[in-house]
Amino acid sequence: MPQNMPQSLPEPSDIRPLFLHAAPPAGRSGAPASTDPGEFERALHLAVPAAPSALAPARDTARTFLRGFNVPETSVFDIVLSLEEACKNAIRFSGSQRDIDVTVAVTSREVRLVIRDHGVGFKPPEIDLSATPDLSDPQGRGLFLIHCLMDDVRIACDDGAIVTARKAVTH
């Protein structure tokens, strides 16, 4: 086997939930008080191997998690597709072999995604998320899709790229 070839790719079963965090309702156990007594947050944290084979289990895990909170199916589709596109970008462009950190947080009003790679990053001001991609180019649609599917998308560069996206939902 050539020296620069990996010995083996991660198997889909290698996706590792870091932890499932269920925060207490706002105002209890030291959590900040909220004006909405129904406010809550639950978060799923995943370590997704930087390999395409890890995307299906990440999608399935996030989809199951979101459905557990009665997130509308159209929103589940948008959120899971956005998660997948951000992870694909991390795999293709970050240059990192480290796991991609994924957080899916559900509150009574919204779902937030945070996808962080540990690669080379890029300069976010260079990207116009609303610009229609060149349809003749085989890549370059991921961030545009995320921008179209989610209510708010932010990109930062801090020891890799961080994509944060938010979608309002009603349960």
Summary of the structure (lengths in Angstrom):
residues: 171
radius of gyration: 17.0
end to end distance: 52.3
largest distance: 61.4
contacts: 478
relative contact order: 0.16
helix: 30%
strand: 26%
